[in-house]
Every structure is written in structure tokens, then in C-alpha cells.
Amino acid sequence: MLDALGRAIVIGVYDAQPFPTEAELARQYGVSRSVTREAVKMLTAKGLLSARPRQGTIVQAASSWNLFDTDVLHWLLERKFSVDLLRQFNELRIGIEPEAAALAAAGSTPAEQSAIAMGLARMVAAEEGNDDPLEADIAFHIAVLEASRNPFYNQFRDMVATALRTSIRFTNRIKGRSASVEDHRAVHTAIVAGDVAGARTAMKRIIGDVLELIDDAPTTDRASSV
């Protein structure tokens, strides 16, 4: 029920009609009022709904949505594909991941570096057809975030994992191949060597290439859904 309502809100089902009452929702989904109330509370916490006295429950403007909530991000990426959204996500990445790589170079543990190496090894295996390219790429980037040893950067792991699934599918389709193993290897090498500036630059290059691909994408790819 939460997933169905959240998706409906994000794709605009309630833009031209009022959000149903608890009684209407309970009847529509065949659940109790308490279940309906809990779903509405959760959507309110995600910034999608607002309950006000005498106004009932209303859908909030997109500017109020919690874009760091993985459910909200998932629903956004499931609706008609937006190149603008993909660009904005990668603009956020380029402000976070290079600094996470720099922090990893400055103070990551051998175990954390090993996790990054494992992600890289999975990318190599994926090129040989022995692993999933998407999951391997995600594993590498998540490992770098965790190796930053900064709990705030680490909080981005779920958002990165969710949104990268769309970003990587789109950019890989444009390139016709998987992400560059050598570019990712440069990040790992710099982190292990304790090269803060090198790690930052190498990660920035990876995401910068993604932004260039988005901007240079043919019109047919930019308008399609993912």
C-alpha cells in the first residue's frame, strides 16, 4: 500500500484530484483504518503528504519531498525518465564521492581498502562475464564511501546504490560498454598509496565522464525511459 501510494503521488496521479480520505483508502486497498493511517504517516514523514486540521491530507509540492529517502528516490527513478534528474544526481555525486575517496586515502584501514579491492575485482570479473557489471560497480562505490570513515558520507550508501542502478544503465547504454575498470583502478591505487589529491581527482574523473555522457546523449536516449 505504501509503495503503491508513494508511486502514485510521485507520478502525479493526485495532481488533478484530491488525495483520498482514510476511509476511501481503506476501502480501496481492503485494509483496516489503522493500516491506512500508518501508511499515511510514513508518506508524511517522507515529505509527500501533509495532514492539516480542516484541510485533510494533501499532497505536498515536490520541493518538500525527502529526496534522500530511498523509497522516494526509487519512485522518482521509476517514473518517466528525466535526464535532468540524472544530471542532478551526478552533480550531487561529484560533490560527495571525490571527497569520500580523498578521506579514504587519508585514513582508511587495510580491511576497508580490501573491500574496495574486492569491488574492483568484481568489476574485472564482470568484464569476463563472471559477475554482474552493475552490482560490481555499485559495490566499488559503496566501499569507497564506507572507507571514508565519515558517518555522514556513509549515510549516502543506500541512495547511491538505488540511484546508480538508473545512472549506470543509462550511461552504459550510451557507451555500449561497462564502466572503465582502469579509471576505477586509479581510485583504488591512489587510496592504497595514501594519495589524497590523486584519489579525489580519479573519482572526480569517473563522475565527470558520466556528466559528459549525459550532456552529449542523443535526443532519442535522452527522451527514453529506463
N, C-alpha and C positions, 0 to 999 in steps of 0.2 A: 504494500500500500504506500509506504514511504517512497519507494523507488518510482512507482507509477505517478504519484502526485508531484514529486520533485521534477521528474522529466516533463510532465505536462506544463508545469509552471515555466520551466526554462525555455521550452519550445514555443511558448506563447498561447497555449490553449485558453488561458484565462485573461488574455489581454482585452478581449471584447465582451467578456461576460463575468459576472461576479463569482468569486470563489464560493463553492458550496458550503452550506452550514454543516455542523457536525452530524445532525440528523440525516441530511441528504447523503453525506459521505458514508455514514454507517449503513444506510440502505443500499447505496450503490455498490459498496465493496462486501456487503454481507458480514460486517464485523460489529462488535459492540461499540457503544459510545466511548468507553474508556480507551479502547484501542485507537479509535479515531482521534480522540483528544491527545493521546501520546504522540501520534504521527504529526499532528498539527504543531505540538510543542517542539518537536525535533526540527520541523521545517522552519519554525520561527527562530530557533537557535542558529540555524544556518543562514538567517537573514532573508529567506524567501517570502515569509509571511509576517504579518503584524496583526495582533489582536487588540482592538481598542474598544472601550466602552461606547455603546450605542452605534458603533460603526461596523461591528462584527470583525470577521477575519478578512483581510485584504492582502493582495499580492504586492510585495514591495518592488520598487524600481530595481533594475539590475545593478545600479550603483551601490545598493545596500547588501547585495549578496556576498557571502563569505567565500571568496574565490580560493582561499587556502583550504577550504573543506574539500576533501577528496570526492565526496558524493557530488557536490556542486560542480566541481571541475569535470567529473565524469559525465554529468548531464550536459554540460556546455559542449564538450567534445563530441557528444553523440548527436547533437542537433546538426542542422545543415552546416557543412564545414565552412569555417571562416579563416581565410589567410591572415586577416588582421589579428585574430585571437592567437593563431600560431606564432605570428611575429612577436606579439606582446609577451607570450610565454617565454620565447627565447631571449627577448630583451631582459626579462627577469633573470633567466638562467645566466646570462653573461655578466650580470651584476653580482651573482652569488657563487657560481661554481669555480670561476678562476680564483676567487679569494679562498674558497674552501681548499682548492689544490695547493695554494700558497701556504695555508696553515698546516696542511698535511705534510708539506715539505719541511716545515719548521719544527714539527713536533710529533709526528705520527710514530706509533710503535711498530716493531717488526711484525706483529700479528696483523695490524691494520694494513701495513704495506703488503703483506701476504694476501690479504683479501683483495686488494687492488690487482695484484699479480694474477690472482685466480680469475678475476673478471676479464683481464686481458687474455689469459689462456683460453677462456671460453670463447672470446671473440676469434682467436686463431682457429680453434676447433670448429667454430661456426662457418668460417671460410672454407673449411674442408668438408662441410656437410655433416659435422658431428655434434652440433649444438644449434640452438635457436639464435639467430643473429640479433633479434630484438631483445630477448631476455638477457643475452650475454652483454650487450651494450648497456642495458639498464643496470645490470649487476656491477659493471665497472663504475658507472657514475654514482651509484648509491655508495659503493665502497669508498670513493673519494670524499663524499660528504661526511661519512662516518669517521674517516681518518682525520678530518679537520679538528676533531676533539672539541668542537664547539656545539653545545646542545641546540643552539638556535639554528645553525646550518643543518644539523642533523634532523631537525623537525621538517625540513623540506623533502625528506626522502620519499614519503608517500606521494606527495604532489608531483615530484619529479618522475617517479615510477608510473603514475597514472598518465600524466601529460606526454611523457616521452613516447608512449605507445602510439599516439597520434602523430607526434612530430617526426619520429623516426620512419613510420610508414610512409608519410608524405615525402620526406626528403630522399628516402631510399628509392621511391618510385621515380622521382625526378632524375636521380643519378644513375639508376639502373644497377646499383650495387650496394653492398653493405657499407657501414661506416668505416673510415680508414683505420686499420689496425696500427699502422705506423704513427699516425697522429696521436692515437691513444697511448701507444708505447712511449712516445716522447713525454707525456704527462707522467707516466709511471716512473720512467728513468729519472726525471727531474725530482720527483718526490723522494725516491730512494737515495738520491745524491744529496738531498737537503738543499736543492737549488730552488729557493723561494721564487725568485723572479722568473726562472725558467718554467716552473710548474704553472705559474699564473699565465704566462704567455702561451704556453702549449694548450692549456684548457681554453683560453680565450680564442685561439685559432680554430679549435674544433667548433665552437658555438658560432663564431663569426662566419665560418663557412656555411653553416646552416642558414643563417640570416641572409647570406648572399644567394643561396639556392632559392629561398622563399621569394626574394625580390625579383629574381630572374626567371621564376617559374612561368611556363607558358600559360596563356589565358585559360586553356582547357583544363589544366591541372589546378589552377587557382580557383576555378568555379566548381570543381567536382566535390563530391562528398568523400569522406574517408571511412 
